[in-house]
Every structure is written in C-alpha cells, then in structure tokens.
C-alpha cells in the first residue's frame, strides 16, 4: 500500500483519489479552500441556487465508468441525470432561430433545413460525419491513453478529413474551424453555430484546428445532460464516493512546496509548517502553481515536452433571480449569437478595435424545482472573456442586452443579480487570472495538447484540466483514470482496452 498525497480537490483529482483508494492505497487530499469541487461550485441565496462552473454534462459515460470501477453503486443511484431536449436553441444575428434536438442527426438536419433553408441541414450533417472520422482517429490517443512520448505525431497530423473540391477537381483539407465554415458550411449562421462550440471551450475559431470539430460531434453523438440539483451534485457524489473508499480530505490546507528526496517526489510542505511524507504526489493544479511548489529550480518538464497552456480565456457569469415561473416551453440552453463576430473574437483573443461588441451569450434555464423558489426562475448567463481583466458595468449591461433578445421581459422580472468574474474563478481554483483550460486537441503544432500526466520528477504526476487530456468535466474524469492507471500499473500503462 502506497501513501499518496493529492494537491487539490478538483473533480479530476477526486476521480484519481477514488480509483487509487479502491486499488488499496492510502490517499489524502489537501485542499487550500474549505470545500471540494474546484471550479464546480454552487451559489445559493434567497432560495435560488446556481452552478457557478459548468452547467451541463457531456459524455456522462466517463462518470458512469468511475462509479462502476469504484463500487457497486452506479452513478444514477447517486445523482439524477436528465437528457436535455432540445439540446440547444440558437438565436442568430439576422433574427432567425432554431432549436436542435438532442443526439439526433436526422432531427438536427431537419430542424436546420426548416429554419435556415434547404441544404443547410445537409451541410451540417455532412460536417458531423467528417467530425466523427476525426473523433475515431483521435479518441484513444487523446482521451484513453497517456500522452504518447512521441506526441509530435499528434501535433503534426490533422485528423479532420479532406473533402472533394469540385472546382479544383481534387480534395482539400481544412486546417482551422474557420476554413470548415468557409469551405464546407457556407452559411454565416452555420458558421456561428460552429463558432459557439469553440467559444464555449475558450477557443478562437479563426485559429482553432479543424480537429476541434470533435467538440460539436461529442455533444451530438453522446447527448447533453443535466444533473438534477445542478452539476455541483455530481461533485458531491464524487466526493462522497471518495469518503466511502476511505479517502481522507484536509480542507484549509495550503501546500507551499513539494518535498524532493533522492530525486523523487517524497511529500508536501504545508503552510502551517508541517511536512507530509508520501510515496507519490498527484498535483491537481495549474502549471504556474506547480512551478512555485517545486524545490529550488527543479524543472519537471523538458524543452522537448508539450508546453502547458498558460493564456487561456476565462468566463464571466451573471446569475439572475427572476420573478415569475419558467415557461414550460423554455429551452434549457439558449445561445444568443453576437452581431459582431470579428469584434467579439478580437476582444477575447487579440487587440480590440472600436467599441466593444455585444457578446455571444449562453443562457441556461433549468427546469428544476431545486433551482428557485416556487413561482420564480433561476437563469445563468455565461460569456467567454479574456482572463485577468476586471469587469465593468458596461460589460454586464451588454450581456443583459444580448440576453434580452431571448428573454424580452428579463429586466422587468429581475429580482437581483450576482456577477462572477475571472477573479472569482481564480479564487476557487488558484489558477492565475482565472483562466479556464481547453480540451486537448490534435494538430496545430501541439499548442492545444496539454502536458503529460507524468513528469520528469519520479513520483510526481499531474491531474485535471491543466494536464492531459485537458479541460472540461469529461476530460477531468479521464485524467483521473489515467493517473490512477499510471500509479497502479506503472509506466507501462496504456489506458483502458
């Protein structure tokens, strides 16, 4: 039985802890805040309840596997999963709108044809077929296996397939999502639909590799799910599974250093002065935080290894307590698309020119009695923003203006609002600037790969969104499985079969 010290109680770290405890190891989690979950938090006030992190769960099979592998009680006995239908409603800049059914290619094609004109659905459906090919080519190396030592093979090879080009009488391969939009989708509204998937993960569609097509494909193929009571209930269930498997949690314990002995990670130094000995250290923190914890000038990554993402965008969330109940026909998720696509992207990813654009806003309106007092409604608005900068009142006003396109009586119904900024994310997660990591993606020279879970320091492994396979709830759960496999089975571990 090995002693394993885990830094941080994020979802990925807890997933690793539960699996390691089931394998017979003694696992202790040290969390600097007073609760578990990392970015998966809840804000409750006056009978209203909001998720302040992710609001929906893609690919629930990851957590079903976690609960199967760590005990006899399945996930659905611990939380109630609800498939969201329609998966999303989209309001485009030209005033057209469409509701897309959940996990139905034929239904999506039909809905797009009806809303955007004949042929639009077929082009999107053909795109999803090609996205599936990219998924099939990258699923195992990007999600189910430790990062290849020869990771440059993933960095250089674009898995999104080439398509025939009638005028050129040959095929051509899109290198970015923007090229997919221009060459294959050929409709500004379909381009906005594709862009919204990139933005939701903090990616610029103008530069995101074509392999990012797997992001809308995952949602299409595996559905969109809501956890009754909010995604915080999923974090609670994972935490309670850890406790049932005898994982120990020490809250309010700030780690100030990683102890090195004979060139190997051998424990932790805590802010209150004590030293914890361990056989392995699992760090669920961002690279910049990990660098501060290492002794002296120790480097855990070489020059030939994947460079960690350090400048990802963040999220701005506005929580709305509304007077009056939720209409029965309201969509759980509505995306209100910007009128100024280039201006929005420049503001997030580049140098803004001219007045600030009204942003793309994702509105969540859960049909859940636990979210609001009877006769009232809880609504969450989310926008992708640069990490770090403070939020101004005009920024919030623009978000409310955009949301008003989907909910015209919003201001008349407003009881109160709460704004959650990048600074709040930084406080919850410890990540500088409140940046939110993106999922690992192939191609693009490796700039969207995350660093390996193993490091150059024996005994030190990394878990969570800032290591392989990247950000997002499913990816965090997968990172926990990979780290547990590497510790239990050793460096020869190659993932699930």
Secondary structure, 3 states (H helix, E strand, C coil): CCEEEEECCEHHHHHHHHHHHHCCCEEEEEECCCCCECCCCEEEECCEEEECCCCCEECCHHHHHHHHHCCCCCHHHCCCEEECCCCEEEECCCCCEEEECCCCHHHHHHHHHHHHCCCHHHHHHHHHHHHHHHHHHHHHHHHHCCCCCCCHHHHHCCCCCCEEECCCCEEECCCEHHHHHHHHHCCHHHHHHHHHHHHHCCCCCCCCEHHHHHHHHHHHHHCEEEECCCCHHHHHHHHHHHHHCCCEEEECCCEEEEEEECCEEEEEEECCCCEEECCEEEECCCHHHHHHHCCCCCCCCCCCCCCCCCCCCEEEEEEEEEECCCCCCCCCEEEECCCCHHHHHHHHHCCCCCCCCCCCEEEECCCCHHHCCCCEEEEEEEEEECCCCCCCHHHHHHHHHHHCCCCCCHHHHEEEEEEECHHHHHHHHCCHHHCCCCECCCCHHHCCCCCCCECCCECEEECCCCCCCECCHHHHHHHHHHHHHHHHHCCCCCCCC
